[in-house]
């Protein structure tokens, strides 16, 4: 007798990539176009962002937002920033920044909160798209490179130029993937693209990004070192070789980039310029906050109003927590920290090292940069939502498989028992 097995059909179905996932993957792969201007309407990437939204809302007809710890944390964050606009010290800037946050928020909530039919095959497909997007960004930066700012490399298209610091975050997914292959699977060939990406970071002149990829590498190392519950000596050996290579090859790496950029990574430059006045800027931001009224300390000056409030040099705080301290006060910092803590905990729970390490690398960047409305960071948070949904679906599928297997076994046992009783009666 042949029994119908719905789990077998489900397994075969999961091998296909849905139109929704293909649209999301296309958006991830097109990350370099975040630097391409589109008829005075911002970047060309906005056009590609519409594809997954249309696929989910119109083709799949998913319009219900699923509330869970991730979507709730993100909604609280958006809501708190929207409320801060009501008492903003710079209303026009706050509304402009809120509009940017809302547009990105729609994509994040639709992809991560309205569609939840992801599976493991689709998850791997999306991570590959993120890697392709990162490598494409690096390649296009070399093709359309701009070094007019003190020799620092960045991507420039039709006069629209990416920040030399921000450009690095796009390739973190690829870097985490290559480093994981090198350390975790001891595939030496992956050291070639990993080294090229390190050189790329140095060529951009971003010291904060160098610190971030170090933090990213440490997370990959720790994950592989203790993943099995015990110390893996092979991983320790590989990392030791990599560290020795970096230490003795540091001067060689610097010799590969322009001298004026290489000078930014020397000890004398960092000491003399005090991190390009980061410490001075932070001191001034804290001084301004300390002199604020009680209500401003608690509720802030309004979303995006940091440059207006910063009378020292009218620049962002170059630290995302200080930015939120000024814009949202103590409440804003708490909400911002809570949101990322929830996402970070979920990323850790899902144990996907490419996404986890990339997320920690970007949060490290946030310590020295004001990464507001930063596409790579939003992509990371979207992927954490996808991870959670995919893991839940895999658990449901496994439970369905176990249930059907149990039912089949009961039927087999039942049939065996009936045959046995019949045989005994005949004898």
C-alpha positions in Angstrom: 0.0 0.0 0.0 1.3 3.5 -0.9 0.4 6.2 1.5 0.2 9.9 0.6 3.1 11.8 2.2 2.5 15.6 2.2 6.0 16.2 3.7 7.6 14.7 0.5 5.7 17.2 -1.6 6.6 20.0 0.8 10.3 19.0 0.6 10.3 19.1 -3.2 8.5 22.4 -3.2 11.1 23.9 -0.9 13.8 23.3 -3.5 12.2 26.0 -5.6 13.0 29.7 -5.1 9.9 31.8 -4.9 9.4 35.0 -6.9 9.5 37.0 -3.7 12.9 35.6 -2.7 14.2 36.2 -6.3 13.1 39.9 -6.0 14.8 40.3 -2.6 17.9 38.7 -4.0 17.9 41.0 -7.0 17.7 44.0 -4.6 20.6 42.7 -2.5 22.7 42.0 -5.6 22.0 45.6 -6.9 23.5 47.2 -3.8 26.2 49.1 -5.8 23.3 51.1 -7.4 22.8 52.8 -4.1 25.4 55.2 -5.4 23.8 55.7 -8.8 21.6 58.9 -9.0 18.2 58.5 -10.6 16.7 61.6 -12.2 17.2 63.8 -9.1 15.1 61.3 -7.1 17.9 59.7 -5.1 19.6 56.4 -5.8 18.6 53.9 -8.5 18.4 51.3 -5.7 15.0 52.8 -4.7 13.6 51.4 -8.0 14.9 47.9 -7.2 13.5 48.1 -3.7 10.0 48.3 -5.1 10.3 44.8 -6.6 10.1 42.7 -3.4 7.4 45.0 -2.1 5.3 44.5 -5.2 5.9 40.8 -5.2 4.8 40.4 -1.5 1.8 42.9 -1.5 0.4 42.3 -5.0 1.6 38.9 -6.2 1.4 37.0 -2.9 -1.3 39.3 -1.5 0.3 39.4 1.9 -0.9 42.5 3.7 -1.0 41.4 7.4 1.9 42.4 9.6 3.1 39.6 11.8 3.9 40.9 15.2 6.9 39.3 16.9 9.8 40.5 19.0 11.7 41.8 16.0 8.9 43.7 14.2 7.6 45.1 17.5 11.1 46.4 18.5 11.5 48.0 15.0 8.0 49.6 15.1 8.7 51.1 18.6 11.9 52.6 17.1 10.1 54.2 14.2 7.3 55.4 16.4 9.6 57.0 18.9 11.5 58.9 16.2 8.2 60.0 14.7 7.0 61.4 18.0 10.2 63.3 18.5 9.4 65.3 15.3 6.6 67.0 17.2 9.0 68.9 19.4 12.1 68.9 17.1 14.5 71.9 17.2 14.9 71.5 13.4 11.6 70.3 12.1 12.5 70.3 8.4 15.5 68.1 8.9 13.6 65.8 11.3 10.8 65.3 8.7 13.3 64.6 5.9 15.2 62.0 8.0 11.9 60.5 9.2 10.7 60.1 5.6 14.0 58.3 4.7 13.5 56.0 7.8 9.9 55.3 6.9 10.7 54.4 3.3 13.4 51.9 4.5 11.1 50.8 7.2 8.4 49.8 4.7 10.8 47.5 2.9 12.1 45.9 6.2 8.6 45.3 7.6 7.2 44.0 4.3 10.1 41.6 3.7 10.6 40.5 7.3 7.1 41.0 8.8 4.5 40.4 6.1 6.1 37.5 4.2 7.3 34.6 6.2 7.4 31.6 3.9 11.1 31.4 3.7 13.0 28.0 3.7 16.6 27.0 4.0 17.3 26.9 0.3 16.0 30.4 -0.1 18.0 31.6 2.9 21.2 30.3 1.2 20.1 32.0 -2.0 19.7 35.3 -0.3 23.1 35.1 1.4 24.7 34.5 -1.9 23.0 37.5 -3.3 24.4 39.7 -0.4 27.8 38.3 -1.2 27.4 39.1 -4.9 26.2 42.6 -4.1 29.2 43.3 -1.8 31.7 42.0 -4.3 30.0 44.0 -7.1 30.3 47.1 -5.0 34.0 46.6 -4.6 34.5 45.9 -8.3 32.5 49.0 -9.4 34.5 51.1 -6.9 37.7 50.1 -8.7 36.1 50.8 -12.1 34.4 54.1 -11.1 36.9 55.0 -8.3 37.3 58.5 -7.0 40.4 59.5 -5.0 39.9 63.2 -4.9 39.6 63.4 -1.1 43.1 63.0 0.2 43.7 60.0 -2.0 40.9 57.9 -0.3 39.1 55.5 -2.6 35.4 55.6 -3.0 32.7 55.0 -5.6 31.6 58.0 -7.7 28.9 58.0 -10.4 27.8 61.1 -12.3 29.0 63.3 -9.5 27.2 61.3 -6.7 30.0 60.1 -4.4 29.7 57.6 -1.6 31.3 58.3 1.8 34.7 56.6 2.1 33.7 55.1 5.4 30.2 53.9 4.4 31.3 52.1 1.2 33.0 49.4 3.3 29.8 48.0 5.0 28.5 46.8 1.6 31.2 44.1 1.4 31.0 42.8 5.0 28.7 39.9 4.1 31.3 38.8 1.5 34.2 39.3 3.9 32.5 37.3 6.7 31.8 34.5 4.2 35.4 34.3 3.0 36.9 34.5 6.5 34.5 31.8 7.7 35.6 29.5 4.8 39.2 30.2 5.6 39.0 29.7 9.4 36.1 27.2 9.7 36.8 25.0 6.7 40.5 25.7 6.3 40.1 26.5 2.6 43.2 28.5 1.9 42.1 29.8 -1.5 39.5 31.9 0.3 42.4 33.9 1.8 42.9 35.6 -1.6 39.6 37.5 -1.8 39.7 38.1 2.0 43.1 39.8 1.6 41.8 41.8 -1.4 38.9 43.1 0.7 41.3 44.1 3.5 43.4 46.0 1.0 40.2 47.7 -0.3 39.3 48.8 3.3 42.8 50.3 3.7 42.5 52.1 0.3 39.3 53.8 1.5 41.3 55.2 4.4 38.6 54.2 7.0 40.2 53.4 10.3 36.8 52.7 11.8 36.2 50.1 9.1 39.5 48.5 9.8 38.5 48.1 13.5 35.1 46.7 12.3 36.6 44.0 10.1 38.9 43.0 13.0 35.8 42.7 15.2 34.1 40.7 12.5 37.1 38.4 12.2 37.2 37.8 15.9 33.5 36.8 16.0 34.1 34.3 13.1 37.1 32.9 15.0 35.3 32.5 18.3 32.3 30.9 16.6 34.4 28.3 14.9 36.7 27.8 17.9 33.9 26.9 20.3 31.0 25.8 17.9 31.5 22.1 18.7 31.6 22.8 22.5 35.3 22.3 22.7 38.4 24.1 21.6 39.4 23.2 18.0 43.2 23.3 17.7 43.0 23.3 13.9 41.1 26.6 14.0 43.6 28.0 16.5 46.5 27.1 14.2 44.9 28.7 11.2 44.2 32.0 13.1 47.7 32.0 14.5 49.1 31.8 10.9 46.7 34.6 9.8 47.7 36.9 12.7 51.4 36.3 11.9 50.8 37.1 8.3 48.9 40.3 9.1 51.6 41.5 11.6 54.5 40.9 9.3 52.6 42.0 6.2 51.2 45.2 7.6 53.9 47.4 6.2 53.6 45.6 2.8 49.8 46.2 2.8 50.4 49.9 3.4 53.0 50.0 0.6 50.2 48.9 -1.8 48.1 52.0 -1.2 48.8 55.7 -1.8 51.2 57.3 0.7 48.8 60.0 1.8 46.2 57.3 2.7 48.7 55.0 4.3 49.8 57.8 6.6 46.3 57.7 8.2 47.1 54.3 9.6 50.4 55.2 11.2 50.6 55.6 15.0 51.9 59.2 14.8 49.0 60.3 12.6 46.4 58.8 14.9 48.0 60.3 18.1 48.5 63.8 16.6 45.1 64.0 15.0 43.3 62.3 17.9 41.2 60.2 15.6 40.4 63.1 13.3 39.1 65.0 16.3 36.6 62.3 17.1 37.4 62.6 20.8 37.1 66.4 20.7 33.7 66.1 18.9 32.4 63.6 21.4 33.4 65.8 24.3 31.6 68.7 22.7 28.5 66.6 22.1 28.4 65.5 25.7 29.0 69.0 26.9 26.0 70.2 24.8 23.9 67.4 26.2 25.0 68.2 29.8 23.9 71.9 29.4 20.5 70.9 28.0 17.3 71.3 29.9 15.8 68.3 31.8 13.2 67.7 29.1 15.8 67.7 26.3 18.0 65.3 28.2 15.1 62.9 28.6 13.3 63.3 25.2 16.0 64.9 23.0 16.0 67.5 20.3 14.2 65.6 17.6 15.1 62.9 15.1 18.0 64.0 12.8 18.5 67.3 14.6 22.1 66.5 15.8 23.9 68.7 13.2 21.6 71.7 14.1 22.2 71.2 17.9 25.9 70.6 17.5 27.2 74.2 17.5 30.8 73.0 17.7 31.0 72.1 13.9 27.4 71.3 12.9 28.3 67.7 12.0 26.8 64.4 13.0 28.2 62.9 16.2 30.1 60.2 14.4 28.7 57.8 17.0 25.2 56.5 16.5 24.5 56.2 20.3 25.5 59.8 20.8 23.4 60.8 17.8 20.4 59.2 19.5 21.3 60.7 22.8 20.9 64.2 21.2 18.0 63.4 19.0 16.0 61.2 21.3 17.4 61.8 24.8 17.8 59.0 27.3 14.5 57.4 26.1 15.8 57.5 22.5 19.1 55.8 23.4 17.3 53.1 25.5 14.9 52.3 22.6 17.7 52.3 20.0 19.8 50.0 22.2 16.8 47.7 22.9 16.1 47.3 19.2 19.6 46.3 18.3 19.9 44.1 21.4 16.8 42.2 20.3 18.1 41.7 16.8 21.6 40.8 18.0 20.2 38.2 20.4 18.1 36.6 17.6 21.1 36.6 15.3 23.2 34.8 17.9 20.3 32.4 18.5 20.1 31.5 14.8 23.8 30.7 14.6 24.3 32.0 11.0 27.9 33.2 11.3 27.8 35.3 8.0 24.9 37.4 9.2 25.9 37.5 12.9 29.5 38.6 12.2 28.4 41.2 9.6 25.9 42.6 12.0 28.5 42.9 14.8 30.9 44.5 12.3 28.3 47.1 11.3 27.5 47.9 15.0 31.2 48.4 15.6 31.2 50.9 12.7 28.4 52.7 14.5 30.7 53.5 17.3 32.7 55.9 15.1 30.2 56.7 12.4 26.6 58.1 12.2 25.2 55.2 10.2 21.6 56.5 10.1 19.4 54.9 7.3 22.3 52.7 6.3 21.3 50.1 3.7 23.8 47.4 4.7 22.7 47.6 8.3 19.0 47.5 7.3 19.8 44.5 5.0 21.4 42.7 8.0 18.3 43.3 10.1 16.0 42.1 7.3 18.1 38.9 7.1 17.8 38.3 10.8 14.0 38.5 10.3 14.3 36.1 7.4 16.5 33.7 9.5 13.9 33.6 12.3 11.1 32.9 9.8 13.1 30.3 7.9 14.1 28.5 11.1 10.4 28.4 12.3 9.3 27.0 8.9 12.0 24.3 9.1 10.8 23.4 12.6 7.2 23.1 11.3 8.3 21.0 8.4 10.3 18.7 10.7 7.4 18.4 13.1 5.2 17.5 10.1 7.7 15.0 8.9 8.0 13.4 12.4 4.2 13.3 12.8 3.7 11.6 9.4 6.5 9.1 10.2 4.9 8.3 13.5 1.5 7.9 11.8 2.9 5.6 9.1 4.6 3.5 11.8 1.3 3.1 13.6 -0.3 2.0 10.4 2.5 -0.5 9.7 2.3 -1.8 13.2 -1.5 -2.1 13.0 -1.3 -4.0 9.7 1.4 -6.3 11.0 -0.6 -7.1 14.1 -3.7 -7.9 12.0 -1.7 -10.2 9.8 -0.1 -11.9 12.7 -3.5 -12.6 14.4 -4.9 -13.9 11.2 -2.0 -16.3 10.8 -2.4 -17.6 14.3 -6.1 -18.3 13.7 -5.5 -20.3 10.5 -2.8 -22.4 12.2 
